[in-house]
Amino acid sequence: MLVQLIAILALCITTMYLQYDTSNLNVKQWYSDWCSIKLVAVDSQDRQRAKDIQELYSDSELQKTVYKYMDDKQIDNDKVVNQTSQYVAPWIVFLILSFIAWVTFSIFLLFDKKCPPCKRFQRDYLRDPLSKRELFIPSCAAIFFNIIIGSVCIVGIMYGSQIANGLNNAKCEFMGLYYDLLYYNSINGFTGLYNVTQSLGTLNQSIQDFQFDTIGTYQDQISNSTNQSLIAFNQTHYLYKRDQLQSPLPILSTTNGIDFTIPDESYLSASLIYDYLLSYNNETHYNITKSTYQNLSVTNLQYLNITPQIDYILDYYTSQINCQQQLELTSIPITTVQFATAVNNGLSQSQSAVTQLEQSSKDIYDLIYPVGNFSNSVSDFQYAAYCLVLITTLSSIAAILVIQFQEKYKFRIFVHSTWFIYCIFMILGFILGGIVHPSTAVTAQACQYLDTYINNETFYNKSTLINNTNAKNVLYQCFYTSSGNIFNAFNMSDAALFMSAYSSALRKFNTLYVSNLIKGVTVQQLLQSNRQAINNIATGTVIDLQDSKNLQILQNTFNNITGVGCVEIQSVSCNGTGNGGFNNPTQAGSLSITTCWHPSYMLTQTGSCPSQGQYFQQLKTFYQNQKDSWQIAITDLDNLILMNSQIYSALTQQSDKIRQYELRQNQSLYALSQISNGTNCTFIKNQFQKIHDGLCVLFLPAIYRTTILIILLSFALFFGSILNCCYGFRIARVEEFGVTQTKILPYEAVKETGQMKGQSEILEDQYDDIFL
């Protein structure tokens, strides 16, 4: 058991570089079986107790021997025996002394008739029977030690499963380590070397086609030209702002609705609605333009649905351009010859690592499985032994109480059987203690080695536990580097970084692609909505006057004139059956039905009915002037819409091209993603810590506690067996001679009286036949 335990601690480090036929492996099944039980959690206090036990067994000479075995896989049995003799010797001494004591005691009790010198110590039970007081004190002593034995058994039953618990934890964490390394680790997202190897194989098979297709997808570098277009869009947009060279602001008006006056800035221009449309969110006067716009009348706001556009547009396109630019940049390293070579070499080394891991997992299984079964058997034996001794103890106490208070002396047979059972378990206890105690000392040294190995970089570098340089480099990456990049040991860390960067850029692109399908439509709608708002001013739907009473009077006068050919001017809809909005008028041909004209349609006409002639020209002049004033602003917005359309088209075409590329290279890109997720192996150190917890934080204290219990139980059984034996034989004397409450004359006193001389000779003959 000792050699097996040390071998477990050694093999938990050398888990990656052995070879054998992998056809019979089933790591998943072993992991499922060994981790089906509930594991015992440990905390800082548990670890501190385990550390205290290790310090308690601190032995420099034994430590050197154990460390040498861990490094060289060789052990000097004679040296180990000599160094552990201090832990075995006390148990041998106790066993010999207890055996001598029991042999002497048995001879005295059983063969005193054949031992003449013993007669001087003999008591004349015929003349001097035992008193009840002389029975009470031994019964109390026997009960006291039986209670101690029972208490130790109860404690042993409570903690009897901890040895198995420690090994069960270690077993599960061992197989969990292999499962995580080979298949998947949920905490780090480690893909697993098995999946990484498959992915490298998939990528390696089609590496030339993959690289060629990747070059063709990004060779035009659309992001650069599109970015220049976006910069031009932003510059043009800025030049349309107030006080800039190409700005249409301020928009001047030469009429107040009826009379021509000195040109002045129009009402809606002065209301900063165009400034608000072109504003940036971080501008100092942004809130002013927003507040001024929002203070317009509800009627105007209904048709002037304006939203600042530039920040939303820049954000939308910048994210896409940056993403495509990142794809172009990260695609360059994975299209080189060096990358293809690294993938091929990495495939070879990862296949070797998987083979070695699988071999090691079988070796560990073959070693731990019987040890685990043995530990379970030991736990079961402990449990059964404690239960049997406890039952014996309870029987002993019950028999003593019945004898003492009910005077049922025939129950002494139970007392005699209990001390016989106690003797057997006492001997087994001393033998087991001689095995467990040195095992605890060796285990403590092995635990110290393991703890130092995974937490002390200097000790790790000096240790020769792992002779394979590549294997040691792999574990070094997992134990002592922040990145934990396992591909550093495969000489393909750069290639793995390139894969990770490209896969990350692709994931970001696909995320943006889905969201941009909606945002792209929103950008178009935003530009069109702003353009429509300004167009509503140019077409006369919204009147560019703060006080439009005079204009309204003129329009009402015009609309009130009816007759054949007369029309009705309405900005939005008509009162009656005529067509409203931008629709062409319909000649009703009847005096009772008039035709509805929108101001924009009125500008295309030369007149209406004669009765409206003088008013027709005034209205047409006003609407024409308003249209001309805002025409430059509309032209500017049309130009921005055109530039946006070109940017949107270029990005959309490139996005569709990338999507088609992803469909063609689906397997290779999936393999790339799997490989990039398989780089971080820092979880291995944490997994080794869990193995250490199972073996050293749970198992070591458990066997230490077992040693203490064996010491207590063995000595309690020694004294308990003697007391039960004495009490049993004393009850035999009581059953033979009875008990008395008073003192009677001793045998010699009776013998010396002449009156009793003849009777004394008879009694002497009877006494010789008494079995003490």
Secondary structure, 3 states (H helix, E strand, C coil): CHHHHHHHHHHCCCCCCCCCCHHHCCHHHHHHHHCCCCCCCCCHHHHHHHHHHHHHCCCHHHHHHHHHHHHHCCCCHHHHHHHHHHHHHHHHHHHHHHHHHHHHHHHHHHCHHHCHHHHHHCCCCCCCCEEHHHHHHHHHHHHHHHHHHHHHHHHHHHHCCHHHHHHHHHHHHHHHHHHHHHCCECCCCECCHHHHHHHHHHHHHCHHHHHHHHHHHHCCCHHHHHHHHHHHHHHHHHHCCCCCCCCCCCCEEEECCCCEEEEEECHHHHCCHHHHHHCCCCCCCHHHHHHHHHCCCHHHHHHCCCCCCHHHHHHHHHHHHHHHHHHHHHHCHHHCHHHHHHHHHHHHHHHHHHHHHHHHHHHHHHHHHHHHHHHHHHHHHHHHHHHHHHHHHHHHHHHHHHHHHHCCHHHHHHHHHHHHHHHHHHHHHHHHHHHHHHHHHHHHHHHHHHHHHHHCHHHHHHCCCCCCHHHHHHHHHHHHCCCCEHHHHHCCHHHHHHHHHHHHHHHHHHHHHHHHHHHHHHHHHHHHHHHHHHHHHHCCCCCCCCCCHHHHHHHHHHHHCCCCCCEEECCCCCCCCCCCCCCCCCCCCECCECEEECHHHHCCCCCCCHHHHHHHHHHHHHHHHHHHHHHHHHHHHHHHHHHHHHHHHHHHHHHHHHHHHHHHCHHHHHHHHHHHCCCECCHHHHHHHHHHHHHHHHHHHHHHHHHHHHHHHHHHHHHHHHHHHHHHHHHHHHHHHCEECCCCCCHHHHHHCHHHHHHHHHHHHHHHCCCC
